[in-house]
Amino acid sequence: MQQGAFDPSAPAAGIAGARNPAGLEPLPLALPTVEERAVLPGGFRAGGTVAGIKPSGRPDLAIIATLREPAAAAAVFTRNQVVAAPIRVSRTHLSATEIGGGGRFGWADAIVATSGSANAATGADGDADEAEICKAVAAALQTRAERTLAMSTGVIGLRLPVAKVRDGIDRLVPQLSAADAGLEAVARAMMTTDTKIKLATTTLELPGRDGAPVRVTVSGIAKGVGMIHPRMATMLSVILTDAAVAPDTLYGLLTPIVQRTWNQLSVDGDTSTNDTVFLLASGAAGSARVATASGEAAILGRAIEAVARSLARQQAADGEGASTLITCQVSGAADDHDARAIARSVVSSSLLKAAVHGRDPNWGRVASAAGNARLPDEELLVAAGLHQTEATPRAGRRPDFDLELLRIAIAGTPVFDGAPLPFDRDAVRKAMDAPEVLIRLDLGLGGGSGEAFGCDLTEQYVIENAEYTT
C-alpha cells in the first residue's frame, strides 16, 4: 500500500470506528499497489550531479538515458501561453523522430533535466541554450540531438549557464548507472522548493514475445510543490517502463491519465511555464508489443495511472508550506467529468484550504466551492476521453448539481444531507488534525465519480513565495 493512500476496505483518515453511517466511505481504488521507492526499469541508466546552476550547491543536473535502442516516448506539456525553451525544443525533437506525432510522441535516447533556472521567457537565446545542452548530451552519449528531450525548472527569466551545464554533462554521463540509486539521484537533482523526493513504482505481468508472462516495471519520479493548479499541474515528471509499446499507444494511455491525476492537483491556483510529463518505454522486459485498445494496454494503463496518482498525491502533501494533504472524492455525479470538476473546485478553494489549516469543519465552504465548479475547456475534455461532439457543448459549463440531494462528510463525519446535520464540532476538529483530511461528497444524480488532491494554505506558503527569487 502506498504511503498516504486510502485503503478501500478501511475507514477514511479521521474516522474513528466502522463504516460511515451516511454511506460516504472512501471511493474504492481499482489500481495496483504502489511503493514509494526508486526502481529503475530495464533498458535505462540514470544519474544526477551538481553543475553549479543553483547558488546553494545542491544537485541541479540529471540525465536518464537508454542502454541500447531508443525508447518510445510520449509527452504532455503546459497549456500556459508562456512556454519555456525546454518544451519548445522537446516538441521539435519529438516531431523530428515521429513525423505524425505532432510534437506529442516519438523516440528518445535521453532526457536531460536542469533545476535552478526555468529557462522560460528568455527569448531566442534561451532556445539556443537548450538546443546546445541537448547537443552536448547527444555528443557525450554518442547519440543524436533530436532524440534528446529536455526539462528545466526554477526561476522564470534566468538563462542557463551553458558552459557549467556542458561540463556537468561530461562528468555525469560516464557515471550514469542502471541501478535504482541512479533514478533516485535524478529525482533529487530535479528538486527546487520540494522538501521530499517523489518516487513511485509498481509491477505487472504482460505476455512475453513467446506468449509466456513476463514481469514489467513502471516507475516514476516527480518534482513540483508550488505554482500547481489544473491544466497540467506545475511540475516535472518522468515515468519509465520496460514494456514494449509504440509511441502513439503510449500517448493514448498518458493523456487521459494526466486528466485524472495531475489535472486534479492544486496547491495554489497558479499554473507554470515548464509543466512536463514524459512517459518512456524501453521494451527491455521482453514483453510482446502492447497494442492500442487491447487488454494488455488496459493493464499497463492502470499501472501507469497508479504511479501518476501516487506522485500527484505526494506533490500535494509536500505543497509549499503545507501541513495537510486534502483529498476530495465525489460520487453520485451525472458522469465522471462532472465529478472531477467538482472535486477539483473544492481542493482549489483558498477558503477551504485555510479552513483545513485551521481544523475548521466549515462545510459551507465545501458546498460553495462545489456549486462554483465548471468543467474544463474542450481540449481537456477530449483528452479525458469525451468525444469532440459532446465536449464542445459541455466545455466550461456547470456540472449537474442539486443542493437538496448533496451530501457532505468531513474527515469521516456527515455534516450535510440536503440541509445541515448536527455533529460534534470538536470531535471533527480533532479528526482533521491529521496528515490527510478526506472531504467526501455525493451528488445523488448518477454513477459518476472522481477525486482531486490539494493541501492546506499556510503562513509558510506566503513566506516561501515572498522570498523565492532571493
Buried (B, 14 or more C-beta within 10 A) or exposed (E): EBEBBBEEEEBBBBBEEEEBEBEBBBBEBEBBEBBBEBBBBBBBBBBBBBBBBBEEEBBBBBBBBBEEEBBBBBBBBBBBEEBBBBBBBBBBBBBBBBEEBEBBBBBBBBBBBBBBBBBBBBEEEBBBBBBBBBBBBBBBBEBBBBBBBBBBBBEBBBBBBBEBBBBBBEBBBEEBBBBBBBBBBBBBBBBBBBEBBBBBBBBBBBBBEEEEEBBBBBBBBBBBBBBBBBBBBBBBBBBBBBBBBBBBBBBBBBBBBBBBBBBBBBBBBBBBBBBBBBBBBBBBBBBBBBEEEEEBBEBBBBBBBBBBBBBBBBBBBBBBBBBBBBBBBBBBBBBBBBBBBBBBBBBBBEBBBBBBBBBBBBBBBBBBBBBBBBBBBBEBBBBBEBEEEBBEEBBEEBBBBEEEBBBBBBBBBBBBBEEEBEBEEEBBBBBBEBEBBBBBBBBBBBEBBBBBBBBBBBEEBEEBBEEBEE
